[in-house]
Amino acid sequence: MTAYGGKELAASFRTVRGNTIKTVEDIPDDKFGFVAAPGSRSVAQITAHITGVTKFHLDVHRDQKLTTIAGYDF
């Protein structure tokens, strides 16, 4: 069995991030408002969610030092 450590995990995150960036760059500007179904997020909202969630842990752990996210203002 191959060991999977911190370096491999970091490489995996970089690969996913790179693929996500390439995918978003391939979307034409006029399609960011597209909504697949009523009540679902637009392409722009999904993109904003993906970029914002990457810093969520910093706010919870570093900035606010929370022990629970009960009542957290998402």
NUMAR-991521 format. One record per atom (N, C-alpha, C, CB): z, x, y; atom name; chain. Coordinates in nm, 3 decimals. Each point is the difference from the previous one (the first is absolute). Glycine has a CB too. Layout:
# NUMAR-991521
+---------+---------+---------+------+-------+
|       Z |       X |       Y | atom | chain |
+---------+---------+---------+------+-------+
|       Z |       X |       Y |   CA |     A |
...
+---------+---------+---------+------+-------+
***
This chain:
# NUMAR-991521
+---------+---------+---------+------+-------+
|       Z |       X |       Y | atom | chain |
+---------+---------+---------+------+-------+
|   0.000 |   0.084 |  -0.118 |    N |     A |
|   0.000 |  -0.084 |   0.118 |   CA |     A |
|   0.000 |   0.089 |   0.125 |    C |     A |
|   0.122 |  -0.185 |  -0.126 |   CB |     A |
|  -0.198 |   0.147 |   0.225 |    N |     A |
|  -0.010 |   0.075 |   0.124 |   CA |     A |
|   0.110 |  -0.043 |   0.096 |    C |     A |
|  -0.247 |   0.025 |  -0.032 |   CB |     A |
|   0.311 |   0.071 |   0.095 |    N |     A |
|   0.104 |  -0.030 |   0.099 |   CA |     A |
|  -0.065 |  -0.054 |   0.127 |    C |     A |
|   0.150 |   0.181 |  -0.095 |   CB |     A |
|  -0.088 |  -0.279 |   0.151 |    N |     A |
|  -0.048 |  -0.061 |   0.124 |   CA |     A |
|   0.111 |   0.015 |   0.102 |    C |     A |
|  -0.152 |  -0.166 |  -0.122 |   CB |     A |
|   0.132 |   0.257 |   0.216 |    N |     A |
|   0.104 |   0.029 |   0.096 |   CA |     A |
|  -0.038 |  -0.038 |   0.142 |    C |     A |
|   0.072 |   0.183 |  -0.146 |   CB |     A |
|   0.001 |  -0.125 |   0.239 |    N |     A |
|  -0.020 |  -0.030 |   0.141 |   CA |     A |
|  -0.139 |   0.034 |   0.051 |    C |     A |
|   0.240 |   0.038 |   0.030 |   CB |     A |
|  -0.293 |   0.076 |  -0.074 |    N |     A |
|  -0.133 |   0.041 |   0.046 |   CA |     A |
|  -0.107 |  -0.099 |  -0.046 |    C |     A |
|   0.073 |   0.240 |  -0.006 |   CB |     A |
|  -0.060 |  -0.287 |  -0.118 |    N |     A |
|  -0.098 |  -0.096 |  -0.053 |   CA |     A |
|   0.013 |  -0.135 |   0.069 |    C |     A |
|   0.005 |   0.119 |  -0.220 |   CB |     A |
|   0.119 |  -0.159 |   0.247 |    N |     A |
|   0.021 |  -0.126 |   0.071 |   CA |     A |
|  -0.059 |   0.006 |   0.140 |    C |     A |
|   0.210 |  -0.038 |  -0.133 |   CB |     A |
|  -0.188 |   0.148 |   0.203 |    N |     A |
|  -0.055 |   0.017 |   0.134 |   CA |     A |
|  -0.153 |  -0.001 |  -0.004 |    C |     A |
|   0.203 |   0.132 |   0.068 |   CB |     A |
|  -0.260 |  -0.066 |  -0.167 |    N |     A |
|  -0.146 |   0.002 |  -0.014 |   CA |     A |
|  -0.054 |  -0.141 |  -0.024 |    C |     A |
|   0.011 |   0.235 |  -0.091 |   CB |     A |
|   0.061 |  -0.314 |   0.012 |    N |     A |
|  -0.042 |  -0.138 |  -0.026 |   CA |     A |
|   0.003 |  -0.083 |   0.128 |    C |     A |
|   0.087 |   0.019 |  -0.235 |   CB |     A |
|   0.019 |  -0.004 |   0.313 |    N |     A |
|   0.009 |  -0.072 |   0.128 |   CA |     A |
|  -0.116 |   0.040 |   0.092 |    C |     A |
|   0.251 |  -0.011 |  -0.023 |   CB |     A |
|  -0.282 |   0.140 |   0.030 |    N |     A |
|  -0.111 |   0.045 |   0.084 |   CA |     A |
|  -0.133 |  -0.056 |  -0.047 |    C |     A |
|   0.127 |   0.209 |   0.049 |   CB |     A |
|  -0.146 |  -0.218 |  -0.180 |    N |     A |
|  -0.124 |  -0.056 |  -0.054 |   CA |     A |
|  -0.014 |  -0.146 |   0.038 |    C |     A |
|   0.011 |   0.162 |  -0.191 |   CB |     A |
|   0.096 |  -0.239 |   0.172 |    N |     A |
|  -0.005 |  -0.143 |   0.034 |   CA |     A |
|  -0.022 |  -0.019 |   0.149 |    C |     A |
|   0.153 |  -0.051 |  -0.193 |   CB |     A |
|  -0.082 |   0.129 |   0.275 |    N |     A |
|  -0.017 |  -0.009 |   0.145 |   CA |     A |
|  -0.144 |   0.030 |   0.040 |    C |     A |
|   0.241 |   0.066 |   0.032 |   CB |     A |
|  -0.297 |   0.040 |  -0.090 |    N |     A |
|  -0.138 |   0.037 |   0.031 |   CA |     A |
|  -0.098 |  -0.108 |  -0.040 |    C |     A |
|   0.061 |   0.237 |  -0.029 |   CB |     A |
|  -0.040 |  -0.297 |  -0.089 |    N |     A |
|  -0.089 |  -0.107 |  -0.044 |   CA |     A |
|   0.013 |  -0.124 |   0.087 |    C |     A |
|   0.016 |   0.088 |  -0.233 |   CB |     A |
|   0.106 |  -0.117 |   0.277 |    N |     A |
|   0.021 |  -0.115 |   0.088 |   CA |     A |
|  -0.070 |   0.021 |   0.134 |    C |     A |
|   0.221 |  -0.045 |  -0.112 |   CB |     A |
|  -0.209 |   0.163 |   0.167 |    N |     A |
|  -0.066 |   0.031 |   0.127 |   CA |     A |
|  -0.151 |  -0.012 |  -0.014 |    C |     A |
|   0.189 |   0.153 |   0.062 |   CB |     A |
|  -0.245 |  -0.101 |  -0.169 |    N |     A |
|  -0.145 |  -0.009 |  -0.022 |   CA |     A |
|  -0.045 |  -0.145 |  -0.010 |    C |     A |
|   0.005 |   0.221 |  -0.118 |   CB |     A |
|   0.075 |  -0.302 |   0.047 |    N |     A |
|  -0.035 |  -0.141 |  -0.016 |   CA |     A |
|   0.002 |  -0.072 |   0.134 |    C |     A |
|   0.095 |   0.004 |  -0.231 |   CB |     A |
|   0.009 |   0.019 |   0.311 |    N |     A |
|   0.010 |  -0.067 |   0.131 |   CA |     A |
|  -0.113 |   0.046 |   0.092 |    C |     A |
|   0.251 |  -0.017 |  -0.027 |   CB |     A |
|  -0.286 |   0.144 |   0.021 |    N |     A |
|  -0.110 |   0.051 |   0.083 |   CA |     A |
|  -0.134 |  -0.061 |  -0.038 |    C |     A |
|   0.126 |   0.214 |   0.027 |   CB |     A |
|  -0.139 |  -0.260 |  -0.151 |    N |     A |
|  -0.125 |  -0.062 |  -0.046 |   CA |     A |
|  -0.014 |  -0.146 |   0.043 |    C |     A |
|   0.005 |   0.155 |  -0.193 |   CB |     A |
|   0.102 |  -0.214 |   0.241 |    N |     A |
|  -0.004 |  -0.140 |   0.041 |   CA |     A |
|  -0.059 |  -0.010 |   0.140 |    C |     A |
|   0.200 |  -0.054 |  -0.144 |   CB |     A |
|  -0.307 |  -0.026 |   0.160 |    N |     A |
|  -0.058 |  -0.016 |   0.133 |   CA |     A |
|   0.100 |  -0.063 |   0.097 |    C |     A |
|  -0.228 |  -0.022 |  -0.104 |   CB |     A |
|   0.223 |   0.064 |   0.229 |    N |     A |
|   0.094 |  -0.050 |   0.102 |   CA |     A |
|   0.003 |  -0.152 |   0.010 |    C |     A |
|  -0.039 |   0.210 |   0.125 |   CB |     A |
|  -0.076 |  -0.273 |  -0.142 |    N |     A |
|  -0.005 |  -0.146 |   0.015 |   CA |     A |
|   0.058 |  -0.075 |  -0.121 |    C |     A |
|  -0.201 |   0.031 |   0.143 |   CB |     A |
|   0.246 |   0.040 |  -0.245 |    N |     A |
|   0.057 |  -0.064 |  -0.119 |   CA |     A |
|   0.153 |   0.008 |  -0.006 |    C |     A |
|  -0.211 |   0.056 |  -0.118 |   CB |     A |
|   0.276 |   0.009 |   0.214 |    N |     A |
|   0.144 |   0.013 |  -0.003 |   CA |     A |
|   0.072 |  -0.133 |   0.021 |    C |     A |
|  -0.027 |   0.232 |   0.082 |   CB |     A |
|  -0.041 |  -0.330 |  -0.027 |    N |     A |
|   0.059 |  -0.132 |   0.018 |   CA |     A |
|  -0.016 |  -0.090 |  -0.121 |    C |     A |
|  -0.046 |   0.022 |   0.240 |   CB |     A |
|  -0.023 |   0.025 |  -0.344 |    N |     A |
|  -0.025 |  -0.080 |  -0.119 |   CA |     A |
|   0.130 |  -0.038 |  -0.070 |    C |     A |
|  -0.221 |   0.113 |  -0.027 |   CB |     A |
|   0.231 |  -0.241 |  -0.010 |    N |     A |
|   0.115 |  -0.052 |  -0.075 |   CA |     A |
|  -0.056 |  -0.061 |  -0.128 |    C |     A |
|   0.139 |  -0.045 |   0.213 |   CB |     A |
|  -0.092 |   0.090 |  -0.327 |    N |     A |
|  -0.054 |  -0.045 |  -0.129 |   CA |     A |
|   0.032 |  -0.145 |  -0.031 |    C |     A |
|   0.020 |   0.232 |  -0.080 |   CB |     A |
|   0.096 |  -0.278 |   0.123 |    N |     A |
|   0.041 |  -0.139 |  -0.024 |   CA |     A |
|   0.095 |  -0.043 |   0.111 |    C |     A |
|  -0.026 |   0.027 |  -0.252 |   CB |     A |
|   0.027 |  -0.155 |   0.283 |    N |     A |
|   0.092 |  -0.048 |   0.104 |   CA |     A |
|   0.144 |   0.039 |  -0.034 |    C |     A |
|  -0.156 |  -0.192 |   0.049 |   CB |     A |
|   0.226 |   0.244 |   0.052 |    N |     A |
|   0.139 |   0.039 |  -0.019 |   CA |     A |
|   0.018 |   0.144 |  -0.047 |    C |     A |
|   0.045 |  -0.234 |  -0.051 |   CB |     A |
|  -0.154 |   0.301 |   0.016 |    N |     A |
|   0.012 |   0.141 |  -0.041 |   CA |     A |
|  -0.025 |   0.091 |   0.121 |    C |     A |
|  -0.075 |  -0.058 |  -0.236 |   CB |     A |
|   0.106 |   0.183 |   0.220 |    N |     A |
|  -0.016 |   0.097 |   0.109 |   CA |     A |
|  -0.146 |   0.040 |   0.017 |    C |     A |
|   0.232 |   0.084 |  -0.042 |   CB |     A |
|  -0.265 |  -0.050 |   0.166 |    N |     A |
|  -0.134 |   0.053 |   0.028 |   CA |     A |
|  -0.005 |   0.146 |  -0.044 |    C |     A |
|  -0.031 |  -0.160 |   0.196 |   CB |     A |
|  -0.088 |   0.214 |  -0.201 |    N |     A |
|  -0.016 |   0.142 |  -0.035 |   CA |     A |
|   0.078 |   0.085 |   0.100 |    C |     A |
|  -0.229 |  -0.045 |  -0.100 |   CB |     A |
|   0.225 |   0.012 |   0.228 |    N |     A |
|   0.074 |   0.075 |   0.102 |   CA |     A |
|   0.151 |  -0.008 |  -0.024 |    C |     A |
|  -0.184 |  -0.045 |   0.164 |   CB |     A |
|   0.234 |  -0.073 |  -0.201 |    N |     A |
|   0.143 |  -0.015 |  -0.025 |   CA |     A |
|   0.043 |   0.078 |  -0.124 |    C |     A |
|  -0.008 |  -0.227 |   0.106 |   CB |     A |
|  -0.074 |   0.228 |  -0.209 |    N |     A |
|   0.031 |   0.076 |  -0.122 |   CA |     A |
|   0.002 |   0.150 |   0.033 |    C |     A |
|  -0.106 |  -0.179 |  -0.145 |   CB |     A |
|   0.009 |   0.223 |   0.223 |    N |     A |
|  -0.005 |   0.141 |   0.040 |   CA |     A |
|   0.124 |   0.038 |   0.081 |    C |     A |
|  -0.251 |  -0.009 |   0.000 |   CB |     A |
|   0.291 |  -0.077 |   0.092 |    N |     A |
|   0.120 |   0.027 |   0.080 |   CA |     A |
|   0.124 |   0.002 |  -0.089 |    C |     A |
|  -0.109 |  -0.109 |   0.200 |   CB |     A |
|   0.114 |   0.021 |  -0.298 |    N |     A |
|   0.114 |  -0.003 |  -0.092 |   CA |     A |
|   0.009 |   0.131 |  -0.079 |    C |     A |
|  -0.021 |  -0.251 |  -0.018 |   CB |     A |
|  -0.091 |   0.297 |  -0.033 |    N |     A |
|  -0.001 |   0.124 |  -0.078 |   CA |     A |
|   0.045 |   0.117 |   0.085 |    C |     A |
|  -0.186 |  -0.090 |  -0.141 |   CB |     A |
|   0.139 |   0.098 |   0.263 |    N |     A |
|   0.037 |   0.114 |   0.085 |   CA |     A |
|   0.145 |  -0.010 |   0.046 |    C |     A |
|  -0.237 |   0.018 |   0.074 |   CB |     A |
|   0.287 |  -0.138 |  -0.053 |    N |     A |
|   0.138 |  -0.017 |   0.046 |   CA |     A |
|   0.103 |   0.021 |  -0.109 |    C |     A |
|  -0.086 |  -0.157 |   0.167 |   CB |     A |
|   0.053 |   0.118 |  -0.288 |    N |     A |
|   0.097 |   0.010 |  -0.109 |   CA |     A |
|   0.030 |   0.145 |  -0.037 |    C |     A |
|  -0.081 |  -0.221 |  -0.085 |   CB |     A |
|  -0.006 |   0.313 |   0.121 |    N |     A |
|   0.023 |   0.140 |  -0.033 |   CA |     A |
|   0.117 |   0.060 |   0.076 |    C |     A |
|  -0.242 |   0.020 |  -0.049 |   CB |     A |
|   0.285 |  -0.086 |   0.156 |    N |     A |
|   0.113 |   0.051 |   0.078 |   CA |     A |
|   0.123 |  -0.089 |  -0.010 |    C |     A |
|  -0.162 |   0.103 |   0.156 |   CB |     A |
|   0.154 |  -0.204 |  -0.239 |    N |     A |
|   0.111 |  -0.093 |  -0.019 |   CA |     A |
|   0.127 |   0.073 |  -0.042 |    C |     A |
|  -0.164 |  -0.178 |  -0.063 |   CB |     A |
|   0.152 |   0.268 |  -0.033 |    N |     A |
|   0.117 |   0.072 |  -0.051 |   CA |     A |
|   0.070 |   0.081 |   0.109 |    C |     A |
|  -0.111 |   0.011 |  -0.223 |   CB |     A |
|   0.035 |   0.039 |   0.320 |    N |     A |
|   0.061 |   0.076 |   0.108 |   CA |     A |
|   0.090 |  -0.088 |   0.086 |    C |     A |
|  -0.199 |   0.154 |   0.001 |   CB |     A |
|   0.151 |  -0.273 |   0.029 |    N |     A |
|   0.079 |  -0.092 |   0.081 |   CA |     A |
|   0.127 |  -0.042 |  -0.074 |    C |     A |
|  -0.210 |  -0.082 |   0.113 |   CB |     A |
|   0.195 |   0.049 |  -0.241 |    N |     A |
|   0.114 |  -0.047 |  -0.079 |   CA |     A |
|   0.103 |   0.109 |  -0.022 |    C |     A |
|  -0.151 |  -0.164 |  -0.111 |   CB |     A |
|   0.107 |   0.282 |   0.067 |    N |     A |
|   0.093 |   0.104 |  -0.042 |   CA |     A |
|   0.038 |   0.099 |   0.111 |    C |     A |
|  -0.097 |  -0.024 |  -0.224 |   CB |     A |
|   0.000 |   0.067 |   0.301 |    N |     A |
|   0.028 |   0.102 |   0.102 |   CA |     A |
|   0.051 |  -0.062 |   0.130 |    C |     A |
|  -0.176 |   0.144 |  -0.102 |   CB |     A |
|   0.104 |  -0.244 |   0.152 |    N |     A |
|   0.032 |  -0.053 |   0.132 |   CA |     A |
|   0.117 |  -0.098 |  -0.001 |    C |     A |
|  -0.238 |   0.031 |   0.059 |   CB |     A |
|   0.231 |  -0.131 |  -0.145 |    N |     A |
|   0.105 |  -0.103 |   0.000 |   CA |     A |
|   0.110 |   0.027 |  -0.103 |    C |     A |
|  -0.172 |  -0.162 |   0.077 |   CB |     A |
|   0.145 |   0.250 |  -0.172 |    N |     A |
|   0.098 |   0.035 |  -0.104 |   CA |     A |
|   0.056 |  -0.125 |  -0.069 |    C |     A |
|   0.059 |   0.207 |   0.130 |   CB |     A |
|  -0.150 |  -0.294 |  -0.173 |    N |     A |
|   0.040 |  -0.125 |  -0.065 |   CA |     A |
|   0.036 |   0.024 |  -0.146 |    C |     A |
|  -0.148 |  -0.127 |   0.157 |   CB |     A |
|   0.238 |   0.046 |  -0.208 |    N |     A |
|   0.032 |   0.003 |  -0.142 |   CA |     A |
|  -0.060 |  -0.120 |  -0.072 |    C |     A |
|   0.212 |   0.123 |   0.051 |   CB |     A |
|  -0.263 |  -0.220 |   0.025 |    N |     A |
|  -0.068 |  -0.116 |  -0.054 |   CA |     A |
|  -0.105 |  -0.045 |   0.102 |    C |     A |
|   0.206 |  -0.069 |  -0.136 |   CB |     A |
|  -0.309 |   0.001 |   0.089 |    N |     A |
|  -0.101 |  -0.050 |   0.094 |   CA |     A |
|   0.017 |  -0.151 |   0.023 |    C |     A |
|  -0.159 |   0.182 |  -0.075 |   CB |     A |
|   0.272 |  -0.236 |   0.030 |    N |     A |
|   0.030 |  -0.141 |   0.027 |   CA |     A |
|   0.003 |  -0.020 |   0.150 |    C |     A |
|   0.133 |  -0.024 |  -0.216 |   CB |     A |
|  -0.213 |  -0.069 |   0.264 |    N |     A |
|  -0.008 |  -0.028 |   0.143 |   CA |     A |
|  -0.090 |   0.095 |   0.078 |    C |     A |
|   0.225 |  -0.091 |  -0.020 |   CB |     A |
|  -0.290 |   0.184 |  -0.049 |    N |     A |
|  -0.089 |   0.096 |   0.069 |   CA |     A |
|  -0.116 |  -0.075 |   0.066 |    C |     A |
|   0.061 |   0.182 |  -0.166 |   CB |     A |
|  -0.092 |  -0.148 |   0.290 |    N |     A |
|  -0.108 |  -0.064 |   0.074 |   CA |     A |
|  -0.132 |   0.068 |  -0.032 |    C |     A |
|   0.160 |  -0.064 |   0.183 |   CB |     A |
|  -0.230 |   0.013 |  -0.283 |    N |     A |
|  -0.128 |   0.057 |  -0.040 |   CA |     A |
|  -0.105 |  -0.031 |   0.104 |    C |     A |
|   0.062 |  -0.021 |  -0.240 |   CB |     A |
+---------+---------+---------+------+-------+
***
